[in-house]
Amino acid sequence: MQKMKVALYLVLALTLLVGMVGCGPAATEAPAEPPAEEAPTAVPPEATTAPPMEEAKPYEGVELSLASMTDQYVAAFRYLIPVFEEETGIKVVMDELGYVDLRTKTVADFVGDTAQYDLMTVDIVWSGEYGANGYTLALDDFMARDAEEMNLDDIMPVAWTLGEWEGKHYAFPLAGYANVLNYRADLLAEAGIEPPATQEELLAAAQALTKEDGSQYGIALLGAGSAGAQDFMAFVQQHGGTILDADGNVKVNTPENVAILEFFGSLFDYAPPGAADYWWDQRESAFRDGIVAMMEGWSIARAGYENPEISNIVGLVDITKAPVSEGMEPQYGFGGWGIGINADSDPVKQEAAWEFIKWVTSEEVQKEWLRHDGAPIRRSTLTDPELVAEYPWLPLMLESFEKGNGDYRPRFPQYSIVEDALGTYVNAFLTGQETAQDALDKAQTQIEANMP
């Protein structure tokens, strides 16, 4: 009986336990997700704007020294260098030098391996000397590496003579000059004279436009030193002559060149007193001052004639192609400047210098280069509608570039020997110390004595 009571109590206790479990809250399923449209909108964390990525400036802090000729394009350098510095972080310190000082200081830098200058403007006629002596760095590897971004095909073919020697480029085209005839449109119109198209017409117009009282002269020319030598060589080219023989040897005292020198000298009869000793700046001053009716010269000067701060002939000037000898196939003198990198500069500075060259000669920057007294090298610049509207003489320059001759002054390494001799003896002829024949005979003797 005792055992049955225990069993009964156990059954009763078990029954109560099960009932308690059954009476508890029923287990529930996980609630279904609300419809999408009822779902609570997640609140994103407060939006933050990442700072803009700065353009890489791999040569930031590098300082370059630039030796520049004080030609008109130096004004464009003054304007653009600060812009370049801001964009790249590269510092460019410019040393502005006259023609003779530029050559003297840069050659001393090259020969002494002092790397005082990292960049330098290079006259077209120095191309062979700089290349043959390894003064400036051959840029061809840089050009090949960056050809896609540089649009090299846009550069006028003749412009490559601004630094090329034996197939390599020791300076990059910077400022292309066309040899043109500047003339006072008002004075020619008053005299009933058409702009001269031939050398013979040039001489006749110079005579007709010269006044006996000295108030007006027909033409301004160059007669001093290297300036006179270069002017004479331009006239040799315009008469269809050459200072080289068929084998490429220098031969300045040919009968043809003697006759051209005599013609050149006859123009000085209608030039201002002292023109036989004119350098480039003096010739420009004579024309800008308004005492001269005509002047052959480089196209870069054209914009300056419209600047009242430096010119008395604003609105009175026009230009035409440089006159050539009657019956000659037109061919126009081409000159100007390249920009080179010192072969002795540190490789990092050479890379930074190349960045400057690429930037200043780019299609985008060339528009501002031209607007600040630079000279063009690209077809796109010469044909840009906005620029043509601003500078209506650009189509004439384009034609002169297309028919330009960048080799009438030979760009070989010995060019300075030729220029020095002609500079001395052309001036001796112009000042009455020598006949044309004797002057060129003595120039030839000096050249031969100094040729390697």
C-alpha positions in Angstrom: 0.0 0.0 0.0 2.9 2.3 0.9 4.5 1.7 -2.5 1.2 2.4 -4.3 0.8 5.7 -2.5 4.3 6.8 -3.6 3.6 5.8 -7.1 0.3 7.7 -7.0 2.0 10.9 -5.7 4.6 10.6 -8.5 1.9 10.4 -11.2 0.1 13.3 -9.6 3.2 15.4 -9.5 4.1 14.6 -13.1 0.6 15.5 -14.2 0.8 18.9 -12.5 4.2 19.6 -14.1 2.9 18.8 -17.6 -0.1 21.0 -17.0 2.0 23.9 -16.0 4.1 23.7 -19.1 0.9 23.5 -21.2 -0.5 26.6 -19.6 2.5 28.7 -20.3 2.7 31.1 -23.2 2.9 29.3 -26.5 6.2 29.3 -28.4 5.9 31.9 -31.3 7.4 31.8 -34.7 9.7 34.6 -35.8 7.6 37.4 -37.1 7.4 37.8 -40.9 9.4 40.7 -42.4 7.1 43.7 -43.2 6.5 44.5 -46.9 9.2 46.3 -48.6 7.3 49.5 -48.7 6.8 49.4 -45.0 10.3 48.5 -44.1 12.0 51.2 -42.0 14.4 53.3 -43.9 17.9 52.9 -42.8 19.5 56.2 -41.8 23.0 56.4 -43.3 25.9 57.8 -41.4 26.4 61.5 -42.0 27.8 61.9 -45.6 31.4 63.1 -45.9 33.0 64.6 -49.0 36.5 63.3 -49.7 39.0 66.0 -50.4 39.8 66.3 -54.1 42.8 64.3 -55.3 45.7 66.7 -56.0 47.4 66.2 -59.3 50.8 64.5 -59.0 53.7 66.9 -58.9 56.6 64.5 -59.3 59.2 67.3 -59.6 57.8 69.7 -57.0 60.6 71.6 -55.3 63.1 71.2 -58.2 64.7 74.5 -59.2 65.7 75.1 -62.8 67.8 77.9 -64.2 66.9 79.2 -67.7 69.2 81.4 -69.8 67.0 83.3 -72.3 67.8 85.7 -75.1 66.1 89.1 -74.5 64.1 88.8 -77.7 60.4 89.6 -77.8 59.5 86.1 -76.6 61.1 86.8 -73.2 57.8 88.6 -72.3 55.9 85.4 -72.8 58.3 83.6 -70.5 57.8 86.3 -67.9 54.0 85.8 -68.1 53.9 82.0 -68.3 56.7 80.9 -65.9 54.6 81.7 -62.8 51.7 79.7 -64.2 54.0 76.7 -64.8 55.4 77.0 -61.3 51.9 77.0 -59.8 50.8 74.0 -61.8 53.9 71.8 -61.3 55.7 73.1 -58.2 58.9 73.4 -60.3 60.8 76.7 -59.8 62.2 78.4 -62.9 64.7 81.2 -62.5 65.3 83.1 -65.7 68.5 84.9 -66.6 67.7 87.4 -69.4 70.8 88.0 -71.6 71.6 89.8 -74.8 72.7 87.8 -77.9 76.4 88.0 -77.4 76.2 87.5 -73.6 73.9 84.5 -74.0 76.3 82.7 -76.3 79.3 83.6 -74.2 77.9 82.5 -70.9 76.2 79.3 -72.1 79.3 78.1 -74.0 81.5 78.8 -71.0 79.0 76.8 -68.9 79.1 73.9 -71.4 82.9 73.8 -71.7 83.4 74.1 -68.0 80.9 71.4 -67.2 79.5 73.7 -64.5 75.8 73.2 -65.2 75.0 76.8 -64.2 72.0 76.7 -66.6 69.6 73.8 -67.0 67.7 75.2 -69.8 68.8 77.7 -72.6 67.3 79.2 -75.7 69.3 78.1 -78.7 69.6 80.2 -81.9 68.8 78.1 -85.0 72.4 78.6 -86.2 73.9 77.0 -83.1 72.2 73.7 -83.7 75.1 71.9 -85.3 77.7 73.3 -82.8 75.7 72.3 -79.8 74.8 68.9 -81.2 78.3 68.0 -82.4 79.9 69.0 -79.1 77.2 67.4 -77.0 76.5 70.7 -75.2 72.8 70.1 -75.0 70.9 66.8 -74.5 69.6 64.9 -77.5 65.8 65.0 -76.9 64.8 62.2 -79.2 64.2 59.6 -76.4 62.0 62.0 -74.5 60.1 62.9 -77.7 59.5 59.2 -78.6 58.4 58.4 -75.0 55.9 61.3 -74.9 54.9 61.6 -78.6 51.3 60.7 -78.0 50.6 63.6 -75.7 52.7 66.1 -77.7 51.1 65.9 -81.1 54.4 66.4 -82.9 52.8 66.3 -86.3 51.3 69.6 -85.6 54.7 71.3 -85.5 55.6 73.0 -88.8 58.2 70.9 -90.7 60.6 73.9 -91.1 60.4 74.4 -87.3 62.4 71.3 -86.7 65.5 73.1 -88.0 65.4 75.0 -84.6 67.7 72.5 -83.0 68.2 69.5 -85.3 71.6 68.2 -86.3 72.3 65.0 -88.2 68.9 63.6 -87.5 68.8 64.3 -83.8 67.2 67.1 -81.9 69.5 69.0 -79.5 66.9 71.7 -78.9 63.1 71.7 -79.2 61.3 74.2 -81.4 60.3 77.2 -79.3 59.9 80.4 -81.5 59.7 80.3 -85.3 60.5 83.5 -87.3 59.6 84.2 -90.9 61.7 86.8 -92.7 59.1 89.4 -94.0 59.0 92.9 -95.3 57.4 95.4 -92.9 56.2 98.6 -94.5 54.4 101.8 -93.7 51.1 101.3 -95.6 50.3 105.0 -95.4 53.6 106.2 -96.8 53.6 103.7 -99.7 50.0 104.6 -100.5 50.8 108.4 -100.5 53.7 107.7 -102.9 51.6 105.4 -105.1 54.0 102.5 -104.5 52.9 98.9 -104.3 54.5 96.7 -101.7 57.7 95.4 -103.4 57.6 91.8 -104.5 61.1 91.6 -105.9 64.5 92.8 -104.8 64.7 95.2 -107.8 61.4 96.8 -106.7 62.7 97.0 -103.1 65.6 99.1 -104.2 63.4 101.4 -106.3 60.9 101.9 -103.5 63.7 102.6 -101.0 65.0 105.3 -103.3 61.6 106.8 -103.9 60.6 106.9 -100.2 63.8 108.6 -99.0 63.4 112.4 -98.5 66.4 114.7 -99.1 65.8 116.7 -96.0 66.5 113.6 -93.8 63.0 113.4 -92.3 62.2 110.0 -93.8 64.4 107.1 -95.1 63.4 104.3 -97.4 64.7 101.3 -95.5 66.4 100.1 -92.3 69.0 97.4 -92.4 71.6 95.7 -90.2 75.3 96.3 -90.7 77.2 95.5 -87.4 78.9 92.3 -86.5 76.9 89.1 -86.4 73.7 91.1 -87.2 75.2 92.4 -90.4 76.5 89.0 -91.4 73.0 87.5 -90.9 71.3 90.2 -92.8 73.7 89.8 -95.7 73.1 86.0 -95.8 69.4 86.7 -95.9 69.9 88.8 -99.0 72.1 86.1 -100.5 69.2 83.7 -100.1 66.7 86.1 -101.5 68.8 86.5 -104.6 69.0 82.7 -105.1 72.6 82.5 -103.9 74.4 80.4 -101.4 77.6 80.7 -99.3 78.3 76.9 -99.8 79.6 75.3 -103.0 78.2 72.1 -104.5 80.2 70.0 -102.1 79.0 71.8 -99.0 82.2 73.7 -98.5 82.1 77.4 -97.6 82.7 79.7 -100.6 81.6 83.3 -99.8 83.7 85.1 -102.4 81.9 83.9 -105.6 81.2 86.5 -108.3 77.5 86.1 -107.5 78.0 86.9 -103.8 80.2 89.9 -104.7 77.3 91.3 -106.8 74.8 90.6 -104.0 77.0 92.4 -101.5 77.2 95.4 -103.8 73.4 95.4 -104.1 73.1 95.1 -100.4 75.4 98.0 -99.9 73.4 100.2 -102.4 70.3 99.9 -100.1 72.3 101.6 -97.4 72.2 104.8 -99.5 68.5 105.0 -98.4 68.9 104.0 -94.8 69.4 106.3 -91.7 72.9 107.6 -91.0 74.8 105.1 -89.0 72.8 102.1 -90.2 76.1 100.3 -91.1 76.6 99.9 -87.4 73.0 98.9 -86.5 72.3 95.8 -84.4 68.8 94.3 -84.2 67.4 96.7 -81.6 68.6 99.8 -83.4 67.0 98.7 -86.6 63.7 98.1 -84.8 63.9 101.4 -83.0 64.3 103.2 -86.3 61.2 101.6 -87.8 59.1 102.0 -84.6 60.1 105.6 -84.3 58.5 106.3 -87.7 61.5 107.6 -89.6 61.8 104.6 -91.9 59.3 103.4 -94.6 60.4 99.7 -94.9 62.3 97.1 -93.1 63.0 93.5 -93.7 62.9 91.6 -90.4 61.6 88.7 -88.4 57.9 88.3 -88.0 58.0 88.1 -84.2 58.3 91.9 -84.1 55.0 92.5 -85.9 52.7 92.6 -82.9 54.9 95.2 -81.2 54.2 97.8 -83.9 50.6 98.0 -82.5 51.8 98.6 -79.0 51.6 102.4 -78.3 54.0 102.0 -75.4 56.9 101.2 -77.7 55.6 102.3 -81.2 54.9 105.5 -83.0 53.4 103.7 -86.0 50.3 102.0 -84.5 47.8 101.2 -87.2 50.1 102.3 -90.0 52.0 99.0 -90.7 51.5 96.1 -92.9 53.7 93.2 -93.9 54.3 91.1 -97.0 56.5 88.3 -98.0 60.2 89.0 -98.2 61.0 90.1 -101.8 63.1 87.7 -103.9 65.1 88.3 -107.0 62.9 88.7 -110.1 62.1 85.3 -111.7 63.2 83.3 -108.7 61.1 80.5 -107.2 59.8 82.0 -103.9 61.7 80.8 -100.9 61.7 82.6 -97.6 64.2 82.9 -94.8 63.3 81.0 -91.6 64.9 81.5 -88.3 64.2 81.7 -84.6 64.9 79.8 -81.4 64.8 76.4 -79.9 65.1 75.5 -76.2 67.7 73.0 -75.1 68.6 71.1 -71.9 72.1 71.2 -70.6 73.7 67.8 -71.0 75.6 68.3 -67.7 72.5 68.9 -65.6 71.4 66.4 -63.0 69.0 63.7 -64.5 66.2 64.8 -62.2 66.6 68.4 -63.4 66.7 67.2 -67.0 63.3 65.5 -66.5 61.9 68.6 -64.9 63.3 70.7 -67.7 61.6 68.4 -70.2 58.3 69.0 -68.4 58.8 72.7 -68.9 59.5 72.2 -72.6 56.5 70.0 -73.1 54.3 72.5 -71.3 55.4 75.7 -72.9 55.2 74.2 -76.4 51.9 72.5 -75.9 48.9 73.3 -78.1 47.0 74.8 -75.1 49.8 77.0 -73.9 50.9 78.2 -77.3 47.8 80.4 -77.6 48.9 82.4 -74.6 52.5 82.2 -75.7 51.5 84.0 -78.9 49.3 86.5 -77.1 52.3 87.6 -74.9 54.8 88.2 -77.7 55.9 84.6 -78.3 56.3 83.3 -81.8 54.5 80.2 -83.3 55.8 76.8 -84.1 52.5 74.9 -84.6 50.1 74.8 -87.5 47.2 74.8 -85.1 48.4 78.1 -83.7 48.8 79.7 -87.1 45.4 78.6 -88.2 43.4 79.1 -85.0 40.4 81.3 -85.9 40.5 83.3 -82.7 44.2 84.0 -83.2 43.8 84.9 -86.9 41.2 87.4 -85.9 43.6 88.9 -83.4 46.6 88.7 -85.6 45.5 88.9 -89.3 49.1 88.4 -90.6 49.2 84.8 -89.4 48.1 83.4 -92.8 51.1 85.2 -94.4 53.4 83.7 -91.8 51.9 80.3 -92.5 52.8 80.6 -96.2 56.3 81.8 -95.3 56.7 78.8 -93.0 55.5 76.4 -95.6 58.1 77.8 -98.1 60.7 78.5 -95.5 64.3 77.7 -95.7 66.0 77.2 -92.3 69.4 76.3 -93.8 70.3 79.5 -95.8 72.6 80.2 -92.8 74.3 76.8 -92.5 73.7 75.1 -89.1 76.9 73.2 -89.1 79.3 73.3 -86.2 81.6 75.8 -87.8 78.9 78.4 -88.4 80.3 80.8 -85.9 83.6 80.9 -87.9 81.7 82.0 -91.0 79.6 84.5 -89.1 82.6 86.1 -87.4 84.4 86.6 -90.7 81.4 87.9 -92.6 80.5 90.2 -89.7 83.9 91.8 -89.8 84.3 92.2 -93.6 80.7 93.0 -94.6 80.9 95.9 -92.1 84.3 96.9 -93.6 82.6 97.1 -97.0 79.6 99.0 -95.7 81.8 101.6 -94.0 84.0 102.1 -97.0 87.1 100.3 -95.8 87.0 97.6 -98.4 85.6 96.9 -101.9 83.0 94.1 -102.1 85.5 91.8 -103.7 88.3 92.5 -101.3 85.9 92.2 -98.3 84.7 88.7 -99.3 88.1 87.6 -100.3 89.4 88.5 -96.9 86.4 86.8 -95.3 87.1 83.6 -97.2 90.7 83.7 -96.2 89.8 84.1 -92.5 87.2 81.3 -92.7 89.7 78.8 -94.3 92.3 79.7 -91.7 90.0 78.8 -88.9 88.2 75.8 -90.2 89.2 72.5 -88.5 
